[in-house]
């Protein structure tokens, strides 16, 4: 089971170069790195030298490997622009379908969940019904 957080800077060792971070588990194959848009020039940089979307791609590449059976994506792309979100989700979905990996996606973006999930379970308290549905004001 692998977990991808919203903030990749909290999931990597800031003293390691990206190449070493990717070698920590099973190194990703070059095809996955290409699909995620990982530039070979990033490999010799430190995490603080990458922007958020670049570092998130590294975090994703690090956890997608042959031993991964389940992936928990906790707001994985919430902080990224729409283009980077689409690129990462496309690569992740292709990988998990090809390698038969289970996915638990956690997000506040219902539209995203509808696109990437087969089933959606809403967690949280039910909405509180208005006791006076025709009233425009309340006396507090």
N, C-alpha and C positions, 0 to 999 in steps of 0.2 A: 504494500500500500504506500502510495506517495501522496504528499500534500503540496499544493502550490498556493502560497499566500498572496495577498494583494500587494504587499510590500516586499519585493525581492531582496532589497538591501538588508533585511533582517534575517534572511535565509542563507546568506553566503558569508564566507570568511573574508572580511575586508582586507586582510593581509596577504591573501592569495591572488595571483593573477587568474584571469578567466580560464585559461588553459588548465590550470591546476584544479579549479572548481569543477570543470567538466570531467576531469579524470577521477574525481573523488569516488564516484560509483562506477558504473559501467559507462565508458565513453559513448556519446551519441555518434551515430553514423553521419557521414558527410551529407547524405540526402536529407536527413531531418534538419541539419543545420541550415542547408539551403532553403528548405521549405519555410523555416522560421525566419529567414532573412538575416541570419547571423553572418556578419562579415568576418573573414579570416583575420582582419586587422584588429579585431576586438580581443583576440585570444591572448595577446601579450599585454593587455591593459589590466588595471585594477578595477574592482567594481565601482569605485567612486568616479572613475573616468568615463563611465557609460551613463547615458540618460535612462530614465525609467523604463521606457519601452524596450531598449536594447538589453538592459539587465533582466527584465522579465522574460525575454526570449531565451536568455542563458539559463534562467531558473527552470523554464519549461523543458529545455533540451536536456538538462541534467537529470530530470526525473523520468523522462520517457525512455525506458530501456527494456530489454527483453525480460527482466525479472519483475517489472511492474504488472500487477494484476488489477489493481484498482487505483483510480486517480481521484483525489478530492481537490476540486478547484474552488477555493474560497475567495470569491470576488476577484478572481485571477486577473481580469482585465479592466476592473472598475476605474482605475486611475489613468487609463490610456485613451488616446484619441481613437476615433471610430475606425480608421484605416488599420492601425496597429492591432486593435481588437479583432477585426475581421481576419487579418493575416494569422494571428496566433490561434484563434479558434478554428480556422480552416485546417491548419497544420495539426492541431491536437485531435480534432475529430477524424481526420484521415488516418492518423496514427492509431487511435484507439479502435477504429473500425477494422483496420488491417490486422492489428495484433490482438483483437478480441479482449479489450481492456474495459472494465467497468468504470463508469464515471458518475461522480456525485458533484453536481454543480451547485454552488451556493451563490445566490445573487439577489439583489433588490430589483434588478432589471427584468421585469416579467417578459418583455419582448425577446430578450436574449434567451431566457429559459425556454420559451416556446420554440425557438430555432434550434437549440442544441439538445433538448431533452425529450425522451419518449414519455416520461411521466413527471408531473410536477406536484409536489406536496407543499402547501403553504404552512409555515410554522408561525405561531404567534396567537395572541388572543383574538377571538372573533370580534367583529365590529359591534360597538354598543348601539343598540337601536334607539332612535329618538322617541321618547315617550309622548311627545307632542309633535307629530310630523307636520302639522299645518301651522304651527306657531313659527313666526319669524324672529321672535326675541325670547329671551328667557329671563326670569327674575333670579339673579344670583345673590 
